Amino acid sequence: MKLLLSFLVLVPISVALELAHAPALLVFSAAAAAIVPLSILLGRSTEEVAIHAGPSLGGFLNASLGNLAELIITLLALRQGLVEVAKASLTGSILGNLLLILGASLVAGGATQLKLTFNRRAAGVWSSMLALAVVGLGIPSAFALTHRDVPGGAPLMLSVIVAVFLLVIYFLQLFFVFRTHRAIVTAGIPEVHTQPQWSMKLALGVLVGSALLIGLESEILVGTISATVSILGWSEIFLGLVIIPIIGNAAEHATAVWVAAKHQMDLSLGIAVGSSTQIALLVAPVLVLASLIMGTPMDLVFTPFEVISLAMAVAIVSLIALDGESNWLEGAQLLTVYGILAVAFYYY
């Protein structure tokens, strides 16, 4: 924690650079680096609040606030009119969790174990949720691709309706996971009765404070995106797909790999896949609905390449998880697929 707090010095540094009108790339880098310790601090404070709240409400809070940093960044991108960056960050987050983070987790766990095992029934639940999530995101894209002669507002209206359906199934999923079928989903995950290290007042204060600072840093970050991509020669899609998801999901990424190294593979799988489903079922619908209020409408129509990449990622992860076993080589294969996709999106 002391090391984490030392990195928070990046927050005033990034603000100072912004106020001094430093080069855009330097400001972008400082803001991006500052978001990482803030997102980790946000995750820690969320866990502390969840411990105070109890298992059911705590599980709901952890699930709902797990991608808060990502949501803040994308909302501010939308406010700046960077719709393509916001949309790309959605697919990038899902791909990053399924391929990069799960792959790194399998490598970390397989480094000291010959065979990694999962609870097959829990893996089946996560896989079906993930498949549903990707189908929901893919329908507006398929509609727009196959019906080019419909009125221009139809894809947006369809996206809004799909967003409402996805939000409904998200809350039904939470009820399933934390109430009616908790024993199935959490089977294999050791139940640890942790005592809170912080008071409820401190935890809430840190949660709100870190969220506000993430909002400040995200504002700085988003404000330099256009200049940064121009300097580096990157596309906004590549930035949204690869760079922003890594920044926004740093806390969950670190946790998934850490618990995998401690041989808690069911928990690691739940974090990686659960975060992906939350992006599709909660963050994406919230962005669609919020975009209407902001006056920068965002639909759920993604490029065919993004949809194909998502479908392939879900298929690969399902094949790995559903047999209940894995190893470090399959983790390396996931990392390879992610690397190939990252290069492809760089040239896209």
C-alpha positions as CSV (number, residue, x, y, z in Angstrom):
1,M,0.0,0.0,0.0
2,K,2.9,2.4,0.7
3,L,4.3,1.8,-2.7
4,L,0.8,2.4,-4.2
5,L,0.5,5.7,-2.3
6,S,3.9,6.8,-3.6
7,F,2.6,6.5,-7.2
8,L,-0.2,8.9,-6.4
9,V,2.3,11.7,-6.8
10,L,1.6,11.3,-10.5
11,V,-1.8,13.0,-9.9
12,P,-0.4,16.5,-9.1
13,I,2.3,16.0,-11.7
14,S,-0.2,15.4,-14.4
15,V,-2.3,18.3,-13.3
16,A,0.7,20.6,-13.3
17,L,1.7,19.5,-16.8
18,E,-1.8,20.2,-18.0
19,L,-1.9,23.6,-16.5
20,A,1.6,24.4,-17.9
21,H,0.4,23.3,-21.4
22,A,3.1,20.7,-21.7
23,P,3.4,18.6,-24.9
24,A,0.3,16.5,-25.4
25,L,2.1,13.2,-25.4
26,L,3.7,14.0,-22.0
27,V,0.4,15.1,-20.5
28,F,-1.4,12.0,-21.9
29,S,1.3,9.6,-20.5
30,A,1.2,11.3,-17.0
31,A,-2.5,11.2,-16.8
32,A,-2.6,7.5,-18.0
33,A,0.0,6.6,-15.4
34,A,-1.9,8.4,-12.7
35,I,-5.1,6.5,-13.4
36,V,-3.5,3.2,-12.7
37,P,-2.8,3.7,-8.9
38,L,-6.1,5.5,-8.6
39,S,-8.0,2.5,-10.1
40,I,-6.2,0.2,-7.8
41,L,-7.1,2.4,-4.8
42,L,-10.7,2.5,-6.1
43,G,-10.8,-1.3,-6.2
44,R,-9.4,-1.6,-2.7
45,S,-11.9,0.9,-1.2
46,T,-14.7,-0.9,-3.0
47,E,-13.6,-4.2,-1.4
48,E,-13.5,-2.6,2.1
49,V,-17.0,-1.1,1.6
50,A,-18.2,-4.6,0.4
51,I,-16.8,-6.3,3.5
52,H,-18.7,-3.8,5.7
53,A,-21.9,-4.3,3.6
54,G,-22.0,-8.1,4.0
55,P,-21.8,-11.0,1.4
56,S,-24.9,-10.2,-0.7
57,L,-24.8,-6.4,-0.9
58,G,-21.0,-6.6,-0.9
59,G,-21.0,-8.9,-3.9
60,F,-23.4,-6.6,-5.7
61,L,-21.1,-3.6,-5.0
62,N,-18.0,-5.4,-6.1
63,A,-19.7,-6.5,-9.3
64,S,-21.3,-3.2,-10.1
65,L,-18.3,-1.0,-9.3
66,G,-15.6,-3.3,-10.8
67,N,-15.4,-1.3,-14.1
68,L,-16.1,2.2,-12.7
69,A,-12.8,3.6,-13.9
70,E,-13.5,2.3,-17.4
71,L,-17.0,3.8,-17.3
72,I,-15.7,7.2,-16.2
73,I,-13.1,7.3,-19.0
74,T,-15.6,6.3,-21.7
75,L,-18.3,8.7,-20.4
76,L,-15.8,11.6,-20.6
77,A,-14.7,10.5,-24.1
78,L,-18.4,10.6,-25.2
79,R,-18.8,14.1,-23.7
80,Q,-15.8,15.1,-25.9
81,G,-17.5,13.6,-28.9
82,L,-15.0,10.7,-29.2
83,V,-17.7,8.2,-29.9
84,E,-15.4,5.7,-31.8
85,V,-12.9,5.8,-28.9
86,A,-15.7,4.9,-26.4
87,K,-17.1,2.1,-28.6
88,A,-13.6,0.7,-29.2
89,S,-12.8,0.7,-25.5
90,L,-15.8,-1.6,-24.9
91,T,-14.6,-4.3,-27.3
92,G,-11.0,-3.7,-26.2
93,S,-12.0,-4.3,-22.6
94,I,-13.7,-7.6,-23.4
95,L,-10.9,-8.8,-25.5
96,G,-8.3,-7.7,-23.0
97,N,-10.0,-9.6,-20.1
98,L,-10.6,-12.7,-22.1
99,L,-7.3,-13.0,-23.9
100,L,-4.7,-10.9,-22.2
101,I,-5.7,-11.2,-18.6
102,L,-7.0,-14.7,-18.6
103,G,-4.0,-15.7,-20.6
104,A,-1.6,-14.1,-18.2
105,S,-3.5,-15.7,-15.3
106,L,-3.1,-19.2,-16.8
107,V,0.6,-18.7,-17.3
108,A,1.0,-17.4,-13.8
109,G,-1.0,-20.3,-12.3
110,G,0.6,-22.9,-14.6
111,A,4.1,-21.8,-13.8
112,T,4.0,-23.9,-10.6
113,Q,1.2,-26.4,-11.4
114,L,1.1,-29.1,-14.0
115,K,-2.7,-28.9,-14.4
116,L,-5.0,-26.1,-13.6
117,T,-8.6,-27.0,-12.7
118,F,-11.9,-25.1,-12.7
119,N,-15.4,-25.8,-11.5
120,R,-17.0,-26.9,-14.7
121,R,-20.5,-25.9,-13.7
122,A,-19.4,-22.4,-12.7
123,A,-17.4,-22.1,-16.0
124,G,-20.5,-23.1,-17.9
125,V,-22.5,-20.4,-16.2
126,W,-19.8,-17.7,-17.0
127,S,-19.5,-18.9,-20.6
128,S,-23.3,-18.8,-21.2
129,M,-23.4,-15.3,-19.7
130,L,-20.6,-14.2,-21.9
131,A,-22.1,-15.7,-25.0
132,L,-25.4,-13.9,-24.4
133,A,-23.5,-10.6,-23.8
134,V,-21.6,-10.8,-27.1
135,V,-24.8,-11.8,-28.9
136,G,-26.5,-8.7,-27.5
137,L,-23.7,-6.5,-28.7
138,G,-23.5,-8.2,-32.1
139,I,-27.2,-7.9,-33.1
140,P,-27.2,-4.1,-33.9
141,S,-24.0,-4.6,-35.9
142,A,-25.5,-7.5,-37.8
143,F,-28.7,-5.4,-38.4
144,A,-26.8,-2.4,-39.7
145,L,-24.6,-4.6,-42.0
146,T,-27.5,-6.5,-43.5
147,H,-30.1,-3.7,-43.7
148,R,-28.4,-0.7,-45.4
149,D,-31.7,0.8,-46.8
150,V,-33.4,1.4,-43.4
151,P,-33.8,4.9,-42.0
152,G,-30.7,6.3,-40.5
153,G,-32.0,6.4,-36.9
154,A,-33.0,2.7,-36.9
155,P,-29.6,1.3,-35.7
156,L,-29.6,3.8,-32.8
157,M,-33.2,3.0,-31.8
158,L,-32.4,-0.7,-31.9
159,S,-29.3,-0.1,-29.8
160,V,-31.3,1.7,-27.2
161,I,-33.8,-1.1,-27.0
162,V,-31.0,-3.7,-26.8
163,A,-29.4,-1.6,-24.1
164,V,-32.5,-1.8,-22.0
165,F,-32.7,-5.6,-22.4
166,L,-29.1,-6.0,-21.5
167,L,-29.5,-4.0,-18.3
168,V,-32.5,-6.2,-17.3
169,I,-30.5,-9.4,-17.9
170,Y,-27.6,-7.9,-16.0
171,F,-29.6,-7.4,-12.8
172,L,-31.2,-10.8,-13.3
173,Q,-27.7,-12.3,-13.6
174,L,-26.7,-10.6,-10.3
175,F,-29.7,-12.1,-8.6
176,F,-28.8,-15.5,-10.0
177,V,-25.2,-15.3,-9.0
178,F,-25.6,-13.7,-5.5
179,R,-29.0,-15.2,-4.4
180,T,-30.6,-18.2,-6.1
181,H,-27.5,-20.0,-7.4
182,R,-24.7,-18.6,-5.4
183,A,-23.4,-22.1,-4.3
184,I,-23.0,-23.2,-8.0
185,V,-21.1,-20.1,-9.2
186,T,-18.9,-19.8,-6.2
187,A,-18.0,-23.5,-5.9
188,G,-14.3,-23.9,-5.8
189,I,-13.7,-20.4,-4.5
190,P,-12.6,-20.5,-0.9
191,E,-14.8,-18.5,1.3
192,V,-12.7,-16.1,3.3
193,H,-14.2,-14.2,6.2
194,T,-12.1,-11.1,6.0
195,Q,-12.2,-8.4,8.6
196,P,-12.2,-4.8,7.3
197,Q,-8.9,-3.0,7.5
198,W,-10.6,0.4,7.1
199,S,-13.6,2.0,8.8
200,M,-16.7,2.4,6.7
201,K,-16.3,6.1,6.7
202,L,-12.7,5.9,5.5
203,A,-13.6,3.4,2.8
204,L,-16.4,5.5,1.5
205,G,-14.3,8.6,1.5
206,V,-11.5,6.9,-0.4
207,L,-13.9,5.4,-2.9
208,V,-15.5,8.8,-3.6
209,G,-12.2,10.6,-3.6
210,S,-10.5,8.1,-5.9
211,A,-13.5,8.2,-8.3
212,L,-13.4,12.0,-8.4
213,L,-9.7,12.0,-9.1
214,I,-10.1,9.4,-11.8
215,G,-12.7,11.7,-13.3
216,L,-10.1,14.6,-13.2
217,E,-7.4,12.5,-14.8
218,S,-9.7,11.1,-17.4
219,E,-10.7,14.6,-18.3
220,I,-7.0,15.4,-18.9
221,L,-6.4,12.1,-20.7
222,V,-9.4,12.5,-23.0
223,G,-8.5,16.1,-23.8
224,T,-5.1,15.0,-25.2
225,I,-6.3,12.0,-27.2
226,S,-6.6,13.7,-30.6
227,A,-3.2,15.3,-30.3
228,T,-1.6,12.1,-29.1
229,V,-2.9,9.9,-31.9
230,S,-1.7,12.5,-34.3
231,I,1.8,12.6,-32.9
232,L,2.1,8.8,-32.6
233,G,0.4,8.0,-35.8
234,W,-2.1,5.7,-34.1
235,S,-5.8,5.5,-34.9
236,E,-8.4,6.3,-32.3
237,I,-9.7,2.8,-32.6
238,F,-6.4,1.3,-31.7
239,L,-6.1,3.6,-28.7
240,G,-9.5,2.7,-27.5
241,L,-9.1,-1.0,-28.1
242,V,-5.7,-1.5,-26.6
243,I,-4.4,1.4,-24.5
244,I,-7.4,2.7,-22.7
245,P,-8.8,-0.7,-21.5
246,I,-5.4,-1.6,-20.0
247,I,-5.4,1.8,-18.1
248,G,-8.9,1.6,-16.9
249,N,-8.9,-2.1,-15.8
250,A,-5.5,-2.2,-14.1
251,A,-6.9,-3.1,-10.7
252,E,-8.9,-6.1,-11.9
253,H,-6.1,-7.2,-14.2
254,A,-3.6,-7.3,-11.3
255,T,-6.0,-9.1,-9.0
256,A,-6.8,-11.8,-11.6
257,V,-3.2,-12.6,-12.2
258,W,-2.3,-12.5,-8.5
259,V,-5.0,-14.9,-7.4
260,A,-4.1,-17.2,-10.2
261,A,-0.5,-17.3,-9.0
262,K,-2.0,-18.4,-5.6
263,H,-3.8,-21.3,-7.4
264,Q,-7.3,-19.8,-7.1
265,M,-8.2,-20.4,-10.7
266,D,-12.0,-20.3,-10.2
267,L,-11.7,-16.8,-8.7
268,S,-9.4,-15.7,-11.5
269,L,-11.7,-17.0,-14.2
270,G,-14.6,-15.3,-12.5
271,I,-12.8,-12.0,-12.4
272,A,-11.7,-12.1,-16.1
273,V,-15.0,-13.4,-17.5
274,G,-17.2,-11.6,-15.0
275,S,-15.6,-8.3,-15.9
276,S,-16.1,-8.9,-19.6
277,T,-19.8,-9.6,-19.1
278,Q,-20.2,-6.5,-17.0
279,I,-18.7,-4.4,-19.8
280,A,-21.2,-5.8,-22.2
281,L,-24.3,-5.9,-20.0
282,L,-23.8,-2.8,-17.8
283,V,-21.2,-0.4,-19.1
284,A,-22.2,-0.6,-22.8
285,P,-25.9,0.0,-22.1
286,V,-25.2,2.8,-19.7
287,L,-23.0,4.5,-22.3
288,V,-25.8,4.2,-24.9
289,L,-28.4,5.7,-22.7
290,A,-26.1,8.4,-21.3
291,S,-25.0,9.4,-24.8
292,L,-28.6,10.4,-25.6
293,I,-28.6,12.8,-22.6
294,M,-25.2,14.2,-23.6
295,G,-26.3,14.9,-27.1
296,T,-23.6,12.6,-28.7
297,P,-25.7,9.5,-29.6
298,M,-23.7,6.3,-29.5
299,D,-25.1,3.1,-31.0
300,L,-23.9,-0.5,-30.6
301,V,-22.9,-0.9,-34.2
302,F,-19.3,-2.1,-34.3
303,T,-17.1,-2.9,-37.2
304,P,-17.3,-6.5,-38.6
305,F,-13.7,-7.0,-37.6
306,E,-14.5,-6.2,-33.9
307,V,-17.6,-8.5,-33.9
308,I,-15.6,-11.3,-35.4
309,S,-12.8,-10.8,-32.9
310,L,-15.2,-10.9,-30.0
311,A,-16.9,-14.1,-31.3
312,M,-13.5,-15.8,-31.7
313,A,-12.4,-14.8,-28.2
314,V,-15.6,-16.1,-26.6
315,A,-15.3,-19.4,-28.6
316,I,-11.6,-19.9,-27.5
317,V,-12.3,-19.1,-23.9
318,S,-15.3,-21.4,-23.8
319,L,-13.2,-24.3,-25.3
320,I,-10.5,-23.8,-22.6
321,A,-12.9,-23.4,-19.6
322,L,-15.7,-25.8,-20.2
323,D,-13.6,-29.0,-19.9
324,G,-12.6,-27.8,-16.4
325,E,-8.9,-28.0,-17.0
326,S,-6.1,-25.8,-18.4
327,N,-2.4,-25.2,-18.3
328,W,0.3,-22.6,-19.0
329,L,0.4,-23.4,-22.7
330,E,-3.2,-22.5,-23.2
331,G,-2.5,-19.3,-21.4
332,A,0.3,-18.6,-23.8
333,Q,-2.0,-19.3,-26.7
334,L,-4.5,-16.7,-25.4
335,L,-1.7,-14.2,-25.2
336,T,-0.6,-15.0,-28.7
337,V,-4.2,-14.4,-30.1
338,Y,-4.3,-11.1,-28.2
339,G,-1.0,-10.0,-29.6
340,I,-2.1,-10.9,-33.2
341,L,-5.4,-8.9,-32.7
342,A,-3.5,-5.9,-31.3
343,V,-1.2,-5.8,-34.3
344,A,-4.2,-6.2,-36.6
345,F,-6.1,-3.4,-35.0
346,Y,-2.9,-1.2,-35.2
347,Y,-3.0,-1.5,-39.0
348,Y,-6.9,-1.4,-39.1
